[in-house]
Each structure stands twice: as structure tokens, then as C-alpha cells.
Amino acid sequence: PPRSTPFPYTTLFRSKKEDWTKAISNYRRAVEANPDIVDDKTPFYLGDELIAFTKEAIRRFRRLERAAPEDVLVKNNLKNAYFLKRKLAGGCG
């Protein structure tokens, strides 16, 4: 199994508990450790689950950014969410 295997599962748990900061960080770490989870031609692809999570994370963090435009944590979370979006679209970073 790939090294990143635990990250997606702990991330599902964290996002369900509303810990979006840790969840988005874990997904980024998982993708960096094993890019196959965003490659739809591999058996490790997380597919709809990761796409839905990424869309929701961007929506949530954009809303938070509008409320607190100078919040560094929110900016970092958005950066991680856009990283995932690019990776899912086949981008390189």
C-alpha cells in the first residue's frame, strides 16, 4: 500500500468532525506522498470523495476569507484547497 494510505481515512474523519484545517492539510500531505490518489488511471484514485471534499473546502474557506481577509490560516487553507483542485485537474502543483 502507498505511504499516504492513512491520510485520506483520517481526513474523512476530521472533515466529518468539522476540523477542516487538519483535513485539508492531511489531503495535501497524502497527495504529495502519493500522487496516484489524484490520478484516475490508478487503483488508489479517491475520485468523487476527494472532488466533493475539495469543492466544499474551497467554498468554506472562501466564505471565511470574505469575513477575515487578513487571516493567515484561512489563506493557507485556501492555498491547500487550490493545490488539490489543480492536482485533480491534472496540474502539476
Buried (B, 14 or more C-beta within 10 A) or exposed (E): EBEBEEBBEBBBEBBEEEBBBBBBBBBBBBBEBBBBBBBEEEEBBBEEBBBEBBBBBBEBBEEBBEEEEEBEEBBBBBEBBBBBBBBBEEEEE
